[in-house]
């Protein structure tokens, strides 16, 4: 939200398969726009973003660092900033996309820790 308020075109990518935060409310019809209008009802926010993938093939593609890097390059051709939300570092199961893979292909990573529970 701060990036948007600062004037950056920002794409939010929800790769937190453990607990997705957003869902799609509108898909763009043209191929020129990457993203959907997504909303988070508990915070009353609507952003341009990509909701957590539900197809197994899409989940597998995001696990591959080379494919993920290509996706990020495509997104950066249309947006100034990309914010990717991941599942918790210690939440390891067969469904999650490993946060370490995502962090490894990004320009910068921000680790958020919750005192007393992380």
Contact map, one row per residue, 1 for C-alpha under 8 A:
1111100000000000000000000000000000000000000000000000000000000000000000000000000000000000000000000000000000000000000000
1111110000000000000000000000000000000000000000000000000000000000000000000000000000000000000000000000000000000000000000
1111111111000000000000000000000000000000000000000000000000000000000000000000000010000000000000000000000000000000000000
1111111111000000000000000000000000000000000000000000000000000000000000000000000000000000000000000000000000000000000000
1111111100000000000000000000000000000000000000000000000000000000000000000000000000000000000000000000000000000000000000
0111111100000000000000000000000000000000000000000000000000000000000000000000000000000000000000000000000000000000000000
0011111110000000000000000000000000000000000000000000000000000000000000000000000000000000000000000000000000000000000000
0011111111000000000000000000000000000000000000000000000000000000000000000000001110000000000000000000000000000000000000
0011001111100000000000000000000000000000000000000000000000000000000000000000001110000000000000000000000000000000000000
0011000111110000000000000000000000000000000000010000000000000000000000000000001111100000000000000000000000000000000000
0000000011111000000000000000000000100000000000111100000000000000000000000010001011100000000000000000000000000000000000
0000000001111100000000000000000000000000000000111100000000000000000000000000000001111000000000000000000000000000000000
0000000000111110000000000000000000000000000000001111000000000000000000000000000001111000000000000000000000000000000000
0000000000011111100111000000000000000000000000001111000000000000000000000000000000011100000000000000000000000000000000
0000000000001111100100000000000000000000000000000011100000000000000000000000000000011110000000001000000000000000000000
0000000000000111111110000000000000000000000000000001000000000000000000000000000000001111000000011000000000000000000000
0000000000000111111100000000000000000000000000000001100000000000000000000000000000000110000000111000000000000000000000
0000000000000001111100000000000000000000000000000000000000000000000000000000000000000011001000110000000000000000000000
0000000000000001111110000000000000000000000000000000000000000000000000000000000000000010000000000000000000000000000000
0000000000000111111111100000000000000000000000000011000000000000000000000000000000000000000000000000000000000000000000
0000000000000101001111100000000000000001000000000000000000000000000000000000000000000000000000000000000000000000000000
0000000000000100000111110000000000000111100000000011000000000000000000000000000000000000000000000000000000000000000000
0000000000000000000111111000000000000111000000000011000000000000000000000000000000000000000000000000000000000000000000
0000000000000000000001111110000000011110000000000110000000000000000000000000000000000000000000000000000000000000000000
0000000000000000000000111110000000011110000000000000000000000000000000000000000000000000000000000000000000000000000000
0000000000000000000000011111000000011100000000000000000000000000000000000000000000000000000000000000000000000000000000
0000000000000000000000011111100000111000000000000000000000000000000000000000000000000000000000000000000000000000000000
0000000000000000000000000111111011111000000000000000000000000000000000000000000000000000000000000000000000000000000000
0000000000000000000000000011111000000000000000000000000000000000000000000000000000000000000000000000000000000000000000
0000000000000000000000000001111110000000000000000000000000000000000000000000000000000000000000000000000000000000000000
0000000000000000000000000001111111000000000000000000000000000000000000000000000000000000000000000000000000000000000000
0000000000000000000000000000011111000000000000000000000000000000000000000000000000000000000000000000000000000000000000
0000000000000000000000000001011111100000000000000000000000000000000000000000010000000000000000000000000000000000000000
0000000000000000000000000001001111110000000000000000000000000000000000000010010000000000000000000000000000000000000000
0000000000100000000000000011000011111000000000011100000000000000000000000000000000000000000000000000000000000000000000
0000000000000000000000011111000001111100000000011110000000000000000000000000000000000000000000000000000000000000000000
0000000000000000000000011111000000111110000001111000000000000000000000000000000000000000000000000000000000000000000000
0000000000000000000001111100000000011111000001111110000000000000000000000000000000000000000000000000000000000000000000
0000000000000000000001111000000000001111100111100000000000000000000000000000000000000000000000000000000000000000000000
0000000000000000000011100000000000000111111111000000000000000000000000000000000000000000000000000000000000000000000000
0000000000000000000001000000000000000011111110000000000000000000000000000000000000000000000000000000000000000000000000
0000000000000000000000000000000000000001111100000000000000000000000000000000000000000000000000000000000000000000000000
0000000000000000000000000000000000000001111110000000000000000000000000000000000000000000000000000000000000000000000000
0000000000000000000000000000000000000011111111000000000000000000000000000000000000000000000000000000000000000000000000
0000000000000000000000000000000000000011101111100000000000000000000000000000000000000000000000000000000000000000000000
0000000000000000000000000000000000001111000111110000000000000000000000000000000000000000000000000000000000000000000000
0000000000110000000000000000000000001110000011111000000000000000000000000000000000000000000000000000000000000000000000
0000000001110000000000000000000000111100000001111100000000000000000000000000000000000000000000000000000000000000000000
0000000000111100000000000000000000111100000000111110000000000000000000000000000000000000000000000000000000000000000000
0000000000111100000000010000000000110100000000011111000000000000000000000000000000000000000000000000000000000000000000
0000000000001110000101110000000000010100000000001111100000000000000000000000000000000000000000000000000000000000000000
0000000000001111100101100000000000000000000000000111110000000000000000000000000000000000000000000000000000000000000000
0000000000000010100000000000000000000000000000000011111101100000000000000000000000000000000000000000000000000000000000
0000000000000000000000000000000000000000000000000001111101100000000000000000000000000000000000000000000000000000000000
0000000000000000000000000000000000000000000000000000111111100000000000000000000000000000000000000000000000000000000000
0000000000000000000000000000000000000000000000000000111111110000000000000000000000000000000000000000000000000000000000
0000000000000000000000000000000000000000000000000000001111111000000000000000000000000000000000000000000000000000000000
0000000000000000000000000000000000000000000000000000111111111100000000000000000000000000000000000000000000000000000000
0000000000000000000000000000000000000000000000000000111111111110000000000000000000000000000000001000000000000000000000
0000000000000000000000000000000000000000000000000000000111111111000000000000000000000000000000000000000000000000000000
0000000000000000000000000000000000000000000000000000000011111111001100000000000000000000000000000000000000000000000000
0000000000000000000000000000000000000000000000000000000001111111101100000000000000000000000000001000000000000000000000
0000000000000000000000000000000000000000000000000000000000111111100100000000000000000000000000001100110000000000000000
0000000000000000000000000000000000000000000000000000000000011111111100000000000000000000000000000000100000000000000000
0000000000000000000000000000000000000000000000000000000000000111111110000000000000000000000000000000110110000000000000
0000000000000000000000000000000000000000000000000000000000000001111111000000000000000000000000000000000000000000000000
0000000000000000000000000000000000000000000000000000000000001101111111100000000000000000000000000000000000000000000000
0000000000000000000000000000000000000000000000000000000000001111111111110000000000000000000000000000010010000000000000
0000000000000000000000000000000000000000000000000000000000000000111111111000000000000000000000000000000011000000000000
0000000000000000000000000000000000000000000000000000000000000000011111111100000000000000000000000000000000000000000000
0000000000000000000000000000000000000000000000000000000000000000001111111110000000000000000000000000000000000000000000
0000000000000000000000000000000000000000000000000000000000000000000111111111000001000000000000000000000000000000000000
0000000000000000000000000000000000000000000000000000000000000000000011111111100000000000000000000000000000000000000000
0000000000000000000000000000000000000000000000000000000000000000000001111111110000000000000000000000000000000000000000
0000000000100000000000000000000001000000000000000000000000000000000000111111111001000000000000000000000000000000000000
0000000000000000000000000000000000000000000000000000000000000000000000011111111111000000000000000000000000000000000000
0000000000000000000000000000000000000000000000000000000000000000000000001111111100000000000000000000000000000000000000
0000000000000000000000000000000011000000000000000000000000000000000000000111111100000000000000000000000000000000000000
0000000111100000000000000000000000000000000000000000000000000000000000000011111111000000000000000000000000000000000000
0000000111000000000000000000000000000000000000000000000000000000000000000001111111000000000000000000000000000000000000
0010000111100000000000000000000000000000000000000000000000000000000000000001001111100000000000000000000000000000000000
0000000001111000000000000000000000000000000000000000000000000000000000010011001111110000000000000000000000000000000000
0000000001111000000000000000000000000000000000000000000000000000000000000000000011111000000000000000000000000000000000
0000000000011110000000000000000000000000000000000000000000000000000000000000000001111100000000000000000000000000000000
0000000000011111000000000000000000000000000000000000000000000000000000000000000000111110000000000000000000000000000000
0000000000000111100000000000000000000000000000000000000000000000000000000000000000011111000000001110010000000000000000
0000000000000011111000000000000000000000000000000000000000000000000000000000000000001111101000011110000000000000000000
0000000000000001010000000000000000000000000000000000000000000000000000000000000000000111111000000010000000000000000000
0000000000000000000000000000000000000000000000000000000000000000000000000000000000000011111100000111000000000000000000
0000000000000000000000000000000000000000000000000000000000000000000000000000000000000001111100000000000000000000000000
0000000000000000010000000000000000000000000000000000000000000000000000000000000000000011111110010000000000000000000000
0000000000000000000000000000000000000000000000000000000000000000000000000000000000000000111111010100000000000000000000
0000000000000000000000000000000000000000000000000000000000000000000000000000000000000000001111110000000000000000000000
0000000000000000000000000000000000000000000000000000000000000000000000000000000000000000000111110000000000000000000000
0000000000000000110000000000000000000000000000000000000000000000000000000000000000000000000011111000000000000000000000
0000000000000001110000000000000000000000000000000000000000000000000000000000000000000010001111111100000000000000000000
0000000000000011100000000000000000000000000000000000000000100110000000000000000000000110000000111110110000000000000000
0000000000000000000000000000000000000000000000000000000000000010000000000000000000000110100100011111110000000000000000
0000000000000000000000000000000000000000000000000000000000000000000000000000000000000111100000001111111000000000000000
0000000000000000000000000000000000000000000000000000000000000000000000000000000000000000100000000111111100000000000000
0000000000000000000000000000000000000000000000000000000000000011100000000000000000000000000000001111111110000000000000
0000000000000000000000000000000000000000000000000000000000000010100100000000000000000100000000001111111111000000000000
0000000000000000000000000000000000000000000000000000000000000000000000000000000000000000000000000011111111011000000000
0000000000000000000000000000000000000000000000000000000000000000100000000000000000000000000000000001111111000000000000
0000000000000000000000000000000000000000000000000000000000000000100110000000000000000000000000000000111111100000000000
0000000000000000000000000000000000000000000000000000000000000000000010000000000000000000000000000000011111111000000000
0000000000000000000000000000000000000000000000000000000000000000000000000000000000000000000000000000000011111000000000
0000000000000000000000000000000000000000000000000000000000000000000000000000000000000000000000000000001001111100000000
0000000000000000000000000000000000000000000000000000000000000000000000000000000000000000000000000000001001111110000000
0000000000000000000000000000000000000000000000000000000000000000000000000000000000000000000000000000000000011111000000
0000000000000000000000000000000000000000000000000000000000000000000000000000000000000000000000000000000000001111100000
0000000000000000000000000000000000000000000000000000000000000000000000000000000000000000000000000000000000000111110000
0000000000000000000000000000000000000000000000000000000000000000000000000000000000000000000000000000000000000011111001
0000000000000000000000000000000000000000000000000000000000000000000000000000000000000000000000000000000000000001111111
0000000000000000000000000000000000000000000000000000000000000000000000000000000000000000000000000000000000000000111111
0000000000000000000000000000000000000000000000000000000000000000000000000000000000000000000000000000000000000000011111
0000000000000000000000000000000000000000000000000000000000000000000000000000000000000000000000000000000000000000011111
0000000000000000000000000000000000000000000000000000000000000000000000000000000000000000000000000000000000000000111111
